[in-house]
Amino acid sequence: MCQACIVAEAYSLNVNWGDILFEKAIKDGSCDYVAEMVAAGHLTTEVFRAVVDRCVVCLFVVLF
């Protein structure tokens, strides 16, 4: 289980998993982190959509 998942659960934190996944998986290229998120049950449709939306925004900024 990812360290962020453990801390968030221990302290009952409301975490934006989409932002975390974008930073770790897309920007840093950590495929292991994606597997950890799946194992922890945090890779939901909403999280995946948040990551895709952020990728689209980044692409838009780069192109225009």
PDB file of N, CA, C, O and CB in Angstrom:
ATOM      1  N   MET A   1       0.840  -1.179   0.000  1.00  0.00           N
ATOM      2  CA  MET A   1       0.000   0.000   0.000  1.00  0.00           C
ATOM      3  C   MET A   1       0.884   1.241   0.000  1.00  0.00           C
ATOM      4  O   MET A   1       1.909   1.277   0.681  1.00  0.00           O
ATOM      5  CB  MET A   1      -0.955  -0.001   1.215  1.00  0.00           C
ATOM      6  N   CYS A   2       0.490   2.258  -0.761  1.00  0.00           N
ATOM      7  CA  CYS A   2       1.321   3.455  -0.868  1.00  0.00           C
ATOM      8  C   CYS A   2       1.366   4.196   0.469  1.00  0.00           C
ATOM      9  O   CYS A   2       0.417   4.144   1.252  1.00  0.00           O
ATOM     10  CB  CYS A   2       0.791   4.385  -1.980  1.00  0.00           C
ATOM     11  N   GLN A   3       2.468   4.878   0.713  1.00  0.00           N
ATOM     12  CA  GLN A   3       2.642   5.598   1.971  1.00  0.00           C
ATOM     13  C   GLN A   3       1.590   6.678   2.148  1.00  0.00           C
ATOM     14  O   GLN A   3       1.081   6.883   3.250  1.00  0.00           O
ATOM     15  CB  GLN A   3       4.028   6.212   2.040  1.00  0.00           C
ATOM     16  N   ALA A   4       1.260   7.377   1.052  1.00  0.00           N
ATOM     17  CA  ALA A   4       0.231   8.416   1.132  1.00  0.00           C
ATOM     18  C   ALA A   4      -1.114   7.814   1.533  1.00  0.00           C
ATOM     19  O   ALA A   4      -1.876   8.426   2.281  1.00  0.00           O
ATOM     20  CB  ALA A   4       0.104   9.154  -0.216  1.00  0.00           C
ATOM     21  N   CYS A   5      -1.402   6.621   1.036  1.00  0.00           N
ATOM     22  CA  CYS A   5      -2.657   5.942   1.376  1.00  0.00           C
ATOM     23  C   CYS A   5      -2.706   5.621   2.868  1.00  0.00           C
ATOM     24  O   CYS A   5      -3.737   5.804   3.516  1.00  0.00           O
ATOM     25  CB  CYS A   5      -2.817   4.649   0.546  1.00  0.00           C
ATOM     26  N   ILE A   6      -1.606   5.150   3.396  1.00  0.00           N
ATOM     27  CA  ILE A   6      -1.526   4.792   4.810  1.00  0.00           C
ATOM     28  C   ILE A   6      -1.724   6.024   5.686  1.00  0.00           C
ATOM     29  O   ILE A   6      -2.496   5.991   6.645  1.00  0.00           O
ATOM     30  CB  ILE A   6      -0.176   4.126   5.124  1.00  0.00           C
ATOM     31  N   VAL A   7      -1.031   7.106   5.358  1.00  0.00           N
ATOM     32  CA  VAL A   7      -1.128   8.338   6.145  1.00  0.00           C
ATOM     33  C   VAL A   7      -2.539   8.919   6.058  1.00  0.00           C
ATOM     34  O   VAL A   7      -3.116   9.321   7.069  1.00  0.00           O
ATOM     35  CB  VAL A   7      -0.092   9.375   5.660  1.00  0.00           C
ATOM     36  N   ALA A   8      -3.090   8.961   4.841  1.00  0.00           N
ATOM     37  CA  ALA A   8      -4.435   9.512   4.655  1.00  0.00           C
ATOM     38  C   ALA A   8      -5.469   8.728   5.451  1.00  0.00           C
ATOM     39  O   ALA A   8      -6.369   9.305   6.061  1.00  0.00           O
ATOM     40  CB  ALA A   8      -4.810   9.514   3.172  1.00  0.00           C
ATOM     41  N   GLU A   9      -5.332   7.415   5.437  1.00  0.00           N
ATOM     42  CA  GLU A   9      -6.264   6.572   6.172  1.00  0.00           C
ATOM     43  C   GLU A   9      -6.085   6.733   7.679  1.00  0.00           C
ATOM     44  O   GLU A   9      -7.067   6.805   8.418  1.00  0.00           O
ATOM     45  CB  GLU A   9      -6.079   5.110   5.774  1.00  0.00           C
ATOM     46  N   ALA A  10      -4.848   6.791   8.131  1.00  0.00           N
ATOM     47  CA  ALA A  10      -4.564   6.895   9.564  1.00  0.00           C
ATOM     48  C   ALA A  10      -5.100   8.198  10.159  1.00  0.00           C
ATOM     49  O   ALA A  10      -5.580   8.217  11.292  1.00  0.00           O
ATOM     50  CB  ALA A  10      -3.061   6.796   9.807  1.00  0.00           C
ATOM     51  N   TYR A  11      -5.015   9.275   9.397  1.00  0.00           N
ATOM     52  CA  TYR A  11      -5.439  10.579   9.895  1.00  0.00           C
ATOM     53  C   TYR A  11      -6.791  11.029   9.334  1.00  0.00           C
ATOM     54  O   TYR A  11      -7.192  12.177   9.528  1.00  0.00           O
ATOM     55  CB  TYR A  11      -4.392  11.607   9.566  1.00  0.00           C
ATOM     56  N   SER A  12      -7.487  10.134   8.645  1.00  0.00           N
ATOM     57  CA  SER A  12      -8.800  10.430   8.053  1.00  0.00           C
ATOM     58  C   SER A  12      -8.765  11.701   7.205  1.00  0.00           C
ATOM     59  O   SER A  12      -9.638  12.561   7.317  1.00  0.00           O
ATOM     60  CB  SER A  12      -9.856  10.573   9.154  1.00  0.00           C
ATOM     61  N   LEU A  13      -7.742  11.803   6.355  1.00  0.00           N
ATOM     62  CA  LEU A  13      -7.577  12.974   5.508  1.00  0.00           C
ATOM     63  C   LEU A  13      -8.425  12.851   4.245  1.00  0.00           C
ATOM     64  O   LEU A  13      -8.614  11.759   3.711  1.00  0.00           O
ATOM     65  CB  LEU A  13      -6.102  13.165   5.143  1.00  0.00           C
ATOM     66  N   ASN A  14      -8.925  13.977   3.785  1.00  0.00           N
ATOM     67  CA  ASN A  14      -9.641  14.040   2.516  1.00  0.00           C
ATOM     68  C   ASN A  14      -8.605  14.374   1.446  1.00  0.00           C
ATOM     69  O   ASN A  14      -8.140  15.510   1.363  1.00  0.00           O
ATOM     70  CB  ASN A  14     -10.814  15.108   2.552  1.00  0.00           C
ATOM     71  N   VAL A  15      -8.246  13.393   0.632  1.00  0.00           N
ATOM     72  CA  VAL A  15      -7.135  13.526  -0.303  1.00  0.00           C
ATOM     73  C   VAL A  15      -7.654  13.579  -1.738  1.00  0.00           C
ATOM     74  O   VAL A  15      -8.567  12.839  -2.103  1.00  0.00           O
ATOM     75  CB  VAL A  15      -6.141  12.361  -0.133  1.00  0.00           C
ATOM     76  N   ASN A  16      -7.070  14.452  -2.543  1.00  0.00           N
ATOM     77  CA  ASN A  16      -7.376  14.504  -3.968  1.00  0.00           C
ATOM     78  C   ASN A  16      -6.442  13.508  -4.663  1.00  0.00           C
ATOM     79  O   ASN A  16      -5.330  13.859  -5.059  1.00  0.00           O
ATOM     80  CB  ASN A  16      -7.206  15.971  -4.550  1.00  0.00           C
ATOM     81  N   TRP A  17      -6.903  12.280  -4.804  1.00  0.00           N
ATOM     82  CA  TRP A  17      -6.063  11.223  -5.367  1.00  0.00           C
ATOM     83  C   TRP A  17      -5.729  11.479  -6.829  1.00  0.00           C
ATOM     84  O   TRP A  17      -4.705  11.004  -7.321  1.00  0.00           O
ATOM     85  CB  TRP A  17      -6.751   9.879  -5.229  1.00  0.00           C
ATOM     86  N   GLY A  18      -6.574  12.219  -7.522  1.00  0.00           N
ATOM     87  CA  GLY A  18      -6.294  12.562  -8.917  1.00  0.00           C
ATOM     88  C   GLY A  18      -5.034  13.399  -9.048  1.00  0.00           C
ATOM     89  O   GLY A  18      -4.206  13.149  -9.924  1.00  0.00           O
ATOM     90  N   ASP A  19      -4.887  14.401  -8.172  1.00  0.00           N
ATOM     91  CA  ASP A  19      -3.680  15.241  -8.190  1.00  0.00           C
ATOM     92  C   ASP A  19      -2.434  14.433  -7.842  1.00  0.00           C
ATOM     93  O   ASP A  19      -1.386  14.584  -8.470  1.00  0.00           O
ATOM     94  CB  ASP A  19      -3.831  16.412  -7.209  1.00  0.00           C
ATOM     95  N   ILE A  20      -2.563  13.582  -6.844  1.00  0.00           N
ATOM     96  CA  ILE A  20      -1.410  12.776  -6.428  1.00  0.00           C
ATOM     97  C   ILE A  20      -1.007  11.810  -7.539  1.00  0.00           C
ATOM     98  O   ILE A  20       0.176  11.661  -7.845  1.00  0.00           O
ATOM     99  CB  ILE A  20      -1.730  11.997  -5.133  1.00  0.00           C
ATOM    100  N   LEU A  21      -1.991  11.162  -8.132  1.00  0.00           N
ATOM    101  CA  LEU A  21      -1.695  10.213  -9.203  1.00  0.00           C
ATOM    102  C   LEU A  21      -1.083  10.924 -10.407  1.00  0.00           C
ATOM    103  O   LEU A  21      -0.167  10.395 -11.036  1.00  0.00           O
ATOM    104  CB  LEU A  21      -2.967   9.463  -9.622  1.00  0.00           C
ATOM    105  N   PHE A  22      -1.574  12.105 -10.732  1.00  0.00           N
ATOM    106  CA  PHE A  22      -0.998  12.876 -11.842  1.00  0.00           C
ATOM    107  C   PHE A  22       0.468  13.178 -11.571  1.00  0.00           C
ATOM    108  O   PHE A  22       1.318  12.967 -12.436  1.00  0.00           O
ATOM    109  CB  PHE A  22      -1.782  14.190 -12.061  1.00  0.00           C
ATOM    110  N   GLU A  23       0.766  13.666 -10.386  1.00  0.00           N
ATOM    111  CA  GLU A  23       2.154  14.020 -10.043  1.00  0.00           C
ATOM    112  C   GLU A  23       3.070  12.802 -10.077  1.00  0.00           C
ATOM    113  O   GLU A  23       4.158  12.854 -10.650  1.00  0.00           O
ATOM    114  CB  GLU A  23       2.210  14.669  -8.656  1.00  0.00           C
ATOM    115  N   LYS A  24       2.631  11.715  -9.467  1.00  0.00           N
ATOM    116  CA  LYS A  24       3.483  10.524  -9.350  1.00  0.00           C
ATOM    117  C   LYS A  24       3.576   9.723 -10.647  1.00  0.00           C
ATOM    118  O   LYS A  24       4.667   9.330 -11.059  1.00  0.00           O
ATOM    119  CB  LYS A  24       2.961   9.630  -8.249  1.00  0.00           C
ATOM    120  N   ALA A  25       2.436   9.484 -11.288  1.00  0.00           N
ATOM    121  CA  ALA A  25       2.421   8.596 -12.457  1.00  0.00           C
ATOM    122  C   ALA A  25       2.745   9.324 -13.752  1.00  0.00           C
ATOM    123  O   ALA A  25       3.544   8.835 -14.551  1.00  0.00           O
ATOM    124  CB  ALA A  25       1.071   7.929 -12.583  1.00  0.00           C
ATOM    125  N   ILE A  26       2.137  10.482 -13.973  1.00  0.00           N
ATOM    126  CA  ILE A  26       2.320  11.181 -15.239  1.00  0.00           C
ATOM    127  C   ILE A  26       3.614  11.992 -15.237  1.00  0.00           C
ATOM    128  O   ILE A  26       4.446  11.843 -16.132  1.00  0.00           O
ATOM    129  CB  ILE A  26       1.126  12.094 -15.519  1.00  0.00           C
ATOM    130  N   LYS A  27       3.779  12.843 -14.241  1.00  0.00           N
ATOM    131  CA  LYS A  27       4.960  13.713 -14.217  1.00  0.00           C
ATOM    132  C   LYS A  27       6.236  12.963 -13.850  1.00  0.00           C
ATOM    133  O   LYS A  27       7.287  13.184 -14.453  1.00  0.00           O
ATOM    134  CB  LYS A  27       4.744  14.846 -13.238  1.00  0.00           C
ATOM    135  N   ASP A  28       6.141  12.067 -12.850  1.00  0.00           N
ATOM    136  CA  ASP A  28       7.337  11.346 -12.386  1.00  0.00           C
ATOM    137  C   ASP A  28       7.529  10.003 -13.084  1.00  0.00           C
ATOM    138  O   ASP A  28       8.613   9.423 -13.009  1.00  0.00           O
ATOM    139  CB  ASP A  28       7.255  11.123 -10.890  1.00  0.00           C
ATOM    140  N   GLY A  29       6.495   9.497 -13.764  1.00  0.00           N
ATOM    141  CA  GLY A  29       6.591   8.237 -14.491  1.00  0.00           C
ATOM    142  C   GLY A  29       6.641   6.996 -13.613  1.00  0.00           C
ATOM    143  O   GLY A  29       7.246   5.995 -13.998  1.00  0.00           O
ATOM    144  N   SER A  30       6.018   7.042 -12.443  1.00  0.00           N
ATOM    145  CA  SER A  30       6.053   5.915 -11.512  1.00  0.00           C
ATOM    146  C   SER A  30       4.869   4.972 -11.741  1.00  0.00           C
ATOM    147  O   SER A  30       3.787   5.170 -11.188  1.00  0.00           O
ATOM    148  CB  SER A  30       6.050   6.423 -10.064  1.00  0.00           C
ATOM    149  N   CYS A  31       5.092   3.951 -12.557  1.00  0.00           N
ATOM    150  CA  CYS A  31       4.051   2.952 -12.805  1.00  0.00           C
ATOM    151  C   CYS A  31       3.755   2.132 -11.557  1.00  0.00           C
ATOM    152  O   CYS A  31       2.637   1.649 -11.381  1.00  0.00           O
ATOM    153  CB  CYS A  31       4.465   2.029 -13.946  1.00  0.00           C
ATOM    154  N   ASP A  32       4.741   1.973 -10.697  1.00  0.00           N
ATOM    155  CA  ASP A  32       4.539   1.247  -9.439  1.00  0.00           C
ATOM    156  C   ASP A  32       3.482   1.935  -8.587  1.00  0.00           C
ATOM    157  O   ASP A  32       2.701   1.279  -7.898  1.00  0.00           O
ATOM    158  CB  ASP A  32       5.860   1.138  -8.656  1.00  0.00           C
ATOM    159  N   TYR A  33       3.465   3.262  -8.642  1.00  0.00           N
ATOM    160  CA  TYR A  33       2.502   4.015  -7.841  1.00  0.00           C
ATOM    161  C   TYR A  33       1.078   3.713  -8.291  1.00  0.00           C
ATOM    162  O   TYR A  33       0.168   3.630  -7.466  1.00  0.00           O
ATOM    163  CB  TYR A  33       2.782   5.522  -7.937  1.00  0.00           C
ATOM    164  N   VAL A  34       0.885   3.550  -9.597  1.00  0.00           N
ATOM    165  CA  VAL A  34      -0.443   3.214 -10.123  1.00  0.00           C
ATOM    166  C   VAL A  34      -0.879   1.865  -9.562  1.00  0.00           C
ATOM    167  O   VAL A  34      -2.021   1.712  -9.127  1.00  0.00           O
ATOM    168  CB  VAL A  34      -0.438   3.186 -11.683  1.00  0.00           C
ATOM    169  N   ALA A  35       0.008   0.906  -9.570  1.00  0.00           N
ATOM    170  CA  ALA A  35      -0.304  -0.425  -9.037  1.00  0.00           C
ATOM    171  C   ALA A  35      -0.656  -0.344  -7.546  1.00  0.00           C
ATOM    172  O   ALA A  35      -1.559  -1.041  -7.083  1.00  0.00           O
ATOM    173  CB  ALA A  35       0.890  -1.386  -9.253  1.00  0.00           C
ATOM    174  N   GLU A  36       0.050   0.496  -6.804  1.00  0.00           N
ATOM    175  CA  GLU A  36      -0.236   0.665  -5.379  1.00  0.00           C
ATOM    176  C   GLU A  36      -1.607   1.309  -5.169  1.00  0.00           C
ATOM    177  O   GLU A  36      -2.337   0.938  -4.250  1.00  0.00           O
ATOM    178  CB  GLU A  36       0.859   1.517  -4.710  1.00  0.00           C
ATOM    179  N   MET A  37      -1.954   2.270  -6.019  1.00  0.00           N
ATOM    180  CA  MET A  37      -3.258   2.922  -5.922  1.00  0.00           C
ATOM    181  C   MET A  37      -4.379   1.926  -6.218  1.00  0.00           C
ATOM    182  O   MET A  37      -5.416   1.942  -5.556  1.00  0.00           O
ATOM    183  CB  MET A  37      -3.338   4.119  -6.889  1.00  0.00           C
ATOM    184  N   VAL A  38      -4.170   1.062  -7.209  1.00  0.00           N
ATOM    185  CA  VAL A  38      -5.166   0.037  -7.547  1.00  0.00           C
ATOM    186  C   VAL A  38      -5.323  -0.920  -6.357  1.00  0.00           C
ATOM    187  O   VAL A  38      -6.441  -1.250  -5.961  1.00  0.00           O
ATOM    188  CB  VAL A  38      -4.748  -0.749  -8.842  1.00  0.00           C
ATOM    189  N   ALA A  39      -4.208  -1.353  -5.804  1.00  0.00           N
ATOM    190  CA  ALA A  39      -4.248  -2.286  -4.676  1.00  0.00           C
ATOM    191  C   ALA A  39      -4.958  -1.676  -3.466  1.00  0.00           C
ATOM    192  O   ALA A  39      -5.638  -2.383  -2.722  1.00  0.00           O
ATOM    193  CB  ALA A  39      -2.827  -2.709  -4.290  1.00  0.00           C
ATOM    194  N   ALA A  40      -4.800  -0.371  -3.271  1.00  0.00           N
ATOM    195  CA  ALA A  40      -5.426   0.312  -2.131  1.00  0.00           C
ATOM    196  C   ALA A  40      -6.891   0.642  -2.396  1.00  0.00           C
ATOM    197  O   ALA A  40      -7.612   1.055  -1.488  1.00  0.00           O
ATOM    198  CB  ALA A  40      -4.665   1.590  -1.803  1.00  0.00           C
ATOM    199  N   GLY A  41      -7.332   0.461  -3.645  1.00  0.00           N
ATOM    200  CA  GLY A  41      -8.719   0.744  -3.987  1.00  0.00           C
ATOM    201  C   GLY A  41      -9.008   2.210  -4.238  1.00  0.00           C
ATOM    202  O   GLY A  41     -10.165   2.627  -4.188  1.00  0.00           O
ATOM    203  N   HIS A  42      -7.975   3.005  -4.507  1.00  0.00           N
ATOM    204  CA  HIS A  42      -8.147   4.440  -4.711  1.00  0.00           C
ATOM    205  C   HIS A  42      -8.217   4.840  -6.178  1.00  0.00           C
ATOM    206  O   HIS A  42      -8.424   6.016  -6.479  1.00  0.00           O
ATOM    207  CB  HIS A  42      -7.027   5.179  -4.052  1.00  0.00           C
ATOM    208  N   LEU A  43      -8.051   3.900  -7.094  1.00  0.00           N
ATOM    209  CA  LEU A  43      -8.116   4.237  -8.516  1.00  0.00           C
ATOM    210  C   LEU A  43      -9.553   4.016  -9.000  1.00  0.00           C
ATOM    211  O   LEU A  43      -9.901   2.964  -9.536  1.00  0.00           O
ATOM    212  CB  LEU A  43      -7.097   3.375  -9.352  1.00  0.00           C
ATOM    213  N   THR A  44     -10.356   5.034  -8.793  1.00  0.00           N
ATOM    214  CA  THR A  44     -11.764   4.985  -9.192  1.00  0.00           C
ATOM    215  C   THR A  44     -11.937   5.707 -10.527  1.00  0.00           C
ATOM    216  O   THR A  44     -11.001   6.311 -11.049  1.00  0.00           O
ATOM    217  CB  THR A  44     -12.676   5.622  -8.100  1.00  0.00           C
ATOM    218  N   THR A  45     -13.135   5.632 -11.059  1.00  0.00           N
ATOM    219  CA  THR A  45     -13.440   6.345 -12.304  1.00  0.00           C
ATOM    220  C   THR A  45     -13.224   7.842 -12.128  1.00  0.00           C
ATOM    221  O   THR A  45     -12.709   8.505 -13.028  1.00  0.00           O
ATOM    222  CB  THR A  45     -14.888   6.066 -12.751  1.00  0.00           C
ATOM    223  N   GLU A  46     -13.613   8.374 -10.984  1.00  0.00           N
ATOM    224  CA  GLU A  46     -13.468   9.799 -10.720  1.00  0.00           C
ATOM    225  C   GLU A  46     -12.008  10.213 -10.674  1.00  0.00           C
ATOM    226  O   GLU A  46     -11.640  11.265 -11.197  1.00  0.00           O
ATOM    227  CB  GLU A  46     -14.150  10.165  -9.416  1.00  0.00           C
ATOM    228  N   VAL A  47     -11.182   9.395 -10.055  1.00  0.00           N
ATOM    229  CA  VAL A  47      -9.747   9.696  -9.976  1.00  0.00           C
ATOM    230  C   VAL A  47      -9.138   9.649 -11.370  1.00  0.00           C
ATOM    231  O   VAL A  47      -8.376  10.537 -11.751  1.00  0.00           O
ATOM    232  CB  VAL A  47      -9.020   8.699  -9.031  1.00  0.00           C
ATOM    233  N   PHE A  48      -9.471   8.621 -12.120  1.00  0.00           N
ATOM    234  CA  PHE A  48      -8.948   8.487 -13.476  1.00  0.00           C
ATOM    235  C   PHE A  48      -9.369   9.677 -14.332  1.00  0.00           C
ATOM    236  O   PHE A  48      -8.568  10.207 -15.101  1.00  0.00           O
ATOM    237  CB  PHE A  48      -9.431   7.175 -14.113  1.00  0.00           C
ATOM    238  N   ARG A  49     -10.622  10.094 -14.198  1.00  0.00           N
ATOM    239  CA  ARG A  49     -11.117  11.248 -14.959  1.00  0.00           C
ATOM    240  C   ARG A  49     -10.374  12.523 -14.556  1.00  0.00           C
ATOM    241  O   ARG A  49     -10.056  13.345 -15.417  1.00  0.00           O
ATOM    242  CB  ARG A  49     -12.637  11.427 -14.742  1.00  0.00           C
ATOM    243  N   ALA A  50     -10.096  12.700 -13.279  1.00  0.00           N
ATOM    244  CA  ALA A  50      -9.363  13.881 -12.814  1.00  0.00           C
ATOM    245  C   ALA A  50      -7.961  13.921 -13.419  1.00  0.00           C
ATOM    246  O   ALA A  50      -7.475  14.990 -13.788  1.00  0.00           O
ATOM    247  CB  ALA A  50      -9.278  13.893 -11.276  1.00  0.00           C
ATOM    248  N   VAL A  51      -7.314  12.767 -13.521  1.00  0.00           N
ATOM    249  CA  VAL A  51      -5.982  12.690 -14.125  1.00  0.00           C
ATOM    250  C   VAL A  51      -6.056  13.041 -15.612  1.00  0.00           C
ATOM    251  O   VAL A  51      -5.239  13.815 -16.111  1.00  0.00           O
ATOM    252  CB  VAL A  51      -5.375  11.277 -13.934  1.00  0.00           C
ATOM    253  N   VAL A  52      -7.023  12.480 -16.307  1.00  0.00           N
ATOM    254  CA  VAL A  52      -7.177  12.765 -17.736  1.00  0.00           C
ATOM    255  C   VAL A  52      -7.477  14.240 -17.964  1.00  0.00           C
ATOM    256  O   VAL A  52      -6.916  14.855 -18.871  1.00  0.00           O
ATOM    257  CB  VAL A  52      -8.293  11.899 -18.342  1.00  0.00           C
ATOM    258  N   ASP A  53      -8.354  14.810 -17.152  1.00  0.00           N
ATOM    259  CA  ASP A  53      -8.680  16.233 -17.281  1.00  0.00           C
ATOM    260  C   ASP A  53      -7.438  17.095 -17.095  1.00  0.00           C
ATOM    261  O   ASP A  53      -7.237  18.073 -17.815  1.00  0.00           O
ATOM    262  CB  ASP A  53      -9.755  16.633 -16.262  1.00  0.00           C
ATOM    263  N   ARG A  54      -6.626  16.732 -16.146  1.00  0.00           N
ATOM    264  CA  ARG A  54      -5.402  17.500 -15.899  1.00  0.00           C
ATOM    265  C   ARG A  54      -4.416  17.354 -17.059  1.00  0.00           C
ATOM    266  O   ARG A  54      -3.721  18.310 -17.403  1.00  0.00           O
ATOM    267  CB  ARG A  54      -4.743  17.046 -14.587  1.00  0.00           C
ATOM    268  N   CYS A  55      -4.352  16.182 -17.654  1.00  0.00           N
ATOM    269  CA  CYS A  55      -3.496  15.977 -18.827  1.00  0.00           C
ATOM    270  C   CYS A  55      -3.966  16.840 -19.995  1.00  0.00           C
ATOM    271  O   CYS A  55      -3.152  17.418 -20.715  1.00  0.00           O
ATOM    272  CB  CYS A  55      -3.484  14.491 -19.236  1.00  0.00           C
ATOM    273  N   VAL A  56      -5.270  16.921 -20.178  1.00  0.00           N
ATOM    274  CA  VAL A  56      -5.829  17.739 -21.256  1.00  0.00           C
ATOM    275  C   VAL A  56      -5.486  19.202 -21.030  1.00  0.00           C
ATOM    276  O   VAL A  56      -5.115  19.899 -21.974  1.00  0.00           O
ATOM    277  CB  VAL A  56      -7.359  17.554 -21.350  1.00  0.00           C
ATOM    278  N   VAL A  57      -5.600  19.676 -19.810  1.00  0.00           N
ATOM    279  CA  VAL A  57      -5.260  21.063 -19.500  1.00  0.00           C
ATOM    280  C   VAL A  57      -3.788  21.328 -19.794  1.00  0.00           C
ATOM    281  O   VAL A  57      -3.446  22.348 -20.392  1.00  0.00           O
ATOM    282  CB  VAL A  57      -5.577  21.384 -18.028  1.00  0.00           C
ATOM    283  N   CYS A  58      -2.922  20.417 -19.378  1.00  0.00           N
ATOM    284  CA  CYS A  58      -1.490  20.580 -19.628  1.00  0.00           C
ATOM    285  C   CYS A  58      -1.190  20.603 -21.123  1.00  0.00           C
ATOM    286  O   CYS A  58      -0.375  21.403 -21.583  1.00  0.00           O
ATOM    287  CB  CYS A  58      -0.700  19.454 -18.952  1.00  0.00           C
ATOM    288  N   LEU A  59      -1.828  19.751 -21.861  1.00  0.00           N
ATOM    289  CA  LEU A  59      -1.658  19.700 -23.304  1.00  0.00           C
ATOM    290  C   LEU A  59      -2.128  21.009 -23.945  1.00  0.00           C
ATOM    291  O   LEU A  59      -1.470  21.538 -24.841  1.00  0.00           O
ATOM    292  CB  LEU A  59      -2.427  18.505 -23.893  1.00  0.00           C
ATOM    293  N   PHE A  60      -3.248  21.518 -23.488  1.00  0.00           N
ATOM    294  CA  PHE A  60      -3.783  22.781 -24.000  1.00  0.00           C
ATOM    295  C   PHE A  60      -2.798  23.916 -23.742  1.00  0.00           C
ATOM    296  O   PHE A  60      -2.555  24.745 -24.620  1.00  0.00           O
ATOM    297  CB  PHE A  60      -5.148  23.098 -23.351  1.00  0.00           C
ATOM    298  N   VAL A  61      -2.237  23.953 -22.548  1.00  0.00           N
ATOM    299  CA  VAL A  61      -1.278  25.015 -22.196  1.00  0.00           C
ATOM    300  C   VAL A  61      -0.044  24.927 -23.080  1.00  0.00           C
ATOM    301  O   VAL A  61       0.471  25.954 -23.523  1.00  0.00           O
ATOM    302  CB  VAL A  61      -0.871  24.918 -20.705  1.00  0.00           C
ATOM    303  N   VAL A  62       0.432  23.732 -23.341  1.00  0.00           N
ATOM    304  CA  VAL A  62       1.621  23.551 -24.164  1.00  0.00           C
ATOM    305  C   VAL A  62       1.360  23.953 -25.614  1.00  0.00           C
ATOM    306  O   VAL A  62       2.215  24.565 -26.254  1.00  0.00           O
ATOM    307  CB  VAL A  62       2.091  22.102 -24.099  1.00  0.00           C
ATOM    308  N   LEU A  63       0.187  23.612 -26.128  1.00  0.00           N
ATOM    309  CA  LEU A  63      -0.122  23.898 -27.526  1.00  0.00           C
ATOM    310  C   LEU A  63      -0.486  25.338 -27.788  1.00  0.00           C
ATOM    311  O   LEU A  63      -0.260  25.842 -28.888  1.00  0.00           O
ATOM    312  CB  LEU A  63      -1.230  23.032 -27.981  1.00  0.00           C
ATOM    313  N   PHE A  64      -1.047  26.014 -26.797  1.00  0.00           N
ATOM    314  CA  PHE A  64      -1.488  27.376 -27.020  1.00  0.00           C
ATOM    315  C   PHE A  64      -0.781  28.276 -26.054  1.00  0.00           C
ATOM    316  O   PHE A  64      -1.003  29.487 -26.063  1.00  0.00           O
ATOM    317  CB  PHE A  64      -3.004  27.507 -26.878  1.00  0.00           C
TER     318      PHE A  64
END
